[in-house]
Amino acid sequence: MQTLVNFIPLVEKEQIPSYHFDQNDVLTDKEAKKRRMWDLNRASWLGNAYHGKVEITFKTADGEVKRVDTTVWAVDDRFISFKAGCAIPTSAIISIEFF
């Protein structure tokens, strides 16, 4: 049996304010952007209704890819926010994983 390991660093949500983000969207495909918004809205519903966590993979301005395991509280077309006043630009989010 093969075990897969995710080599993208997992960071704490409290570290998010220390990162800088590019204004360009990490996704170029229109359908991928629609799917991202669908997933983010689903994550927000999950977070508010059940306090469920998701894993968000994002890209910083210096090109580093990171992951955060958190509860999403709010989503709009520009930002997502979670506990402790942390926020990530929607355009920096590569993917959302549900558990």
C-alpha positions as CSV (number, residue, x, y, z in Angstrom):
1,M,0.0,0.0,0.0
2,Q,1.3,3.4,-1.0
3,T,1.1,6.3,1.5
4,L,0.7,9.8,0.1
5,V,2.2,12.7,2.0
6,N,1.3,16.3,1.4
7,F,4.6,18.3,1.3
8,I,2.9,21.7,1.3
9,P,3.7,23.3,4.7
10,L,0.8,23.5,7.1
11,V,0.7,26.8,9.0
12,E,-1.3,28.1,11.9
13,K,-4.1,30.6,11.1
14,E,-2.4,33.1,13.5
15,Q,0.5,33.3,11.0
16,I,-1.7,34.5,8.1
17,P,-1.5,38.2,8.9
18,S,2.3,38.0,8.5
19,Y,2.0,36.9,4.8
20,H,1.7,39.2,1.8
21,F,-0.4,38.3,-1.2
22,D,-0.2,39.2,-4.8
23,Q,-3.2,41.0,-6.5
24,N,-3.1,38.6,-9.4
25,D,-5.4,35.6,-9.2
26,V,-3.7,32.2,-8.8
27,L,-6.4,30.6,-10.9
28,T,-6.7,31.4,-14.6
29,D,-9.6,29.1,-15.6
30,K,-13.1,30.7,-15.3
31,E,-14.6,27.4,-14.3
32,A,-11.9,26.8,-11.6
33,K,-12.7,30.3,-10.2
34,K,-16.5,29.4,-10.1
35,R,-15.7,26.1,-8.3
36,R,-13.5,27.9,-5.8
37,M,-16.3,30.3,-4.9
38,W,-18.8,27.4,-4.7
39,D,-16.4,25.6,-2.3
40,L,-15.7,28.7,-0.2
41,N,-19.4,29.4,0.3
42,R,-19.9,25.7,1.2
43,A,-16.9,26.0,3.7
44,S,-18.5,29.1,5.2
45,W,-21.8,27.3,5.6
46,L,-20.0,24.3,7.2
47,G,-18.1,26.6,9.5
48,N,-21.1,28.7,10.7
49,A,-23.5,25.8,11.0
50,Y,-21.3,23.1,12.4
51,H,-17.9,24.7,13.2
52,G,-16.4,22.3,10.7
53,K,-12.9,22.8,9.5
54,V,-11.5,22.8,6.0
55,E,-8.0,22.8,4.6
56,I,-7.2,25.8,2.4
57,T,-4.2,25.8,0.1
58,F,-3.0,29.3,-0.8
59,K,-0.1,31.1,-2.5
60,T,1.8,34.0,-1.0
61,A,3.2,37.0,-2.9
62,D,6.7,35.5,-2.9
63,G,5.3,32.3,-4.6
64,E,5.3,30.0,-1.6
65,V,2.4,27.6,-1.3
66,K,1.0,27.0,2.2
67,R,-1.9,25.2,3.8
68,V,-4.1,26.2,6.8
69,D,-6.6,24.0,8.6
70,T,-9.3,26.3,9.8
71,T,-13.0,27.2,10.1
72,V,-14.2,29.7,7.5
73,W,-16.6,32.3,9.0
74,A,-17.2,34.7,6.1
75,V,-16.7,34.8,2.3
76,D,-17.1,37.5,-0.3
77,D,-15.7,38.0,-3.8
78,R,-12.5,39.6,-2.4
79,F,-11.7,37.9,1.0
80,I,-12.4,35.0,3.2
81,S,-12.1,35.4,7.0
82,F,-11.8,33.1,10.0
83,K,-11.3,33.3,13.7
84,A,-9.0,35.9,15.3
85,G,-9.6,38.4,12.5
86,C,-7.5,36.6,10.0
87,A,-8.2,36.9,6.3
88,I,-6.9,35.7,2.9
89,P,-7.7,37.3,-0.4
90,T,-9.9,35.0,-2.4
91,S,-7.6,35.4,-5.4
92,A,-4.7,33.7,-3.4
93,I,-6.7,30.5,-2.7
94,I,-5.7,27.5,-4.8
95,S,-8.0,24.9,-3.4
96,I,-10.3,23.9,-0.5
97,E,-10.4,20.4,0.9
98,F,-13.3,19.1,3.0
99,F,-13.0,16.3,5.6
